[in-house]
Amino acid sequence: MDNYMKLEIPSKSQNEAFARIVVASFAAQADPTIDEISDIKTAVSEAVTNAVIHGYENADGTIVLTASLSGRRLEITVTDYGVGINDIEQARMPLYTSKPELERSGMGFTIMENFMDELSVTSEPGKGTTVVMVKILGREKPVEA
């Protein structure tokens, strides 16, 4: 059986750091590089922050994080049961933000996509959003010429 973990946290911004450390610690069993750990932490931070700010609009709610490790494949899921996303394609556009008054950069999904190997987003307005991110650990990095 593959190894996995599940964490439920209140949708409070101060839990973002905790979530990223828990997932990074879980991933550490696969002996990732420092860069891979950094990528994982950044992507988890973005997903949890999105859930707090956009999913629950800073109201009380629960964020569920799961992670599983199958060989070198790390899959991380971040789920909220908040307002959901009306237009996922629009939300994934770089620089798009539904909260410009908060000076949000609109780069959350773009950052997740750039730091992970796969990203999928499913959402239903009024029911919440699930972000699934996959990182293949230990990939040979191309040597810069």
Beta strands, then each sheet from edge to edge (+ up, - down):
strand 1: 3-10
strand 2: 62-70
strand 3: 73-80
strand 4: 118-124
strand 5: 128-136
sheet 1: 1+ 2- 3+ 5- 4+
end
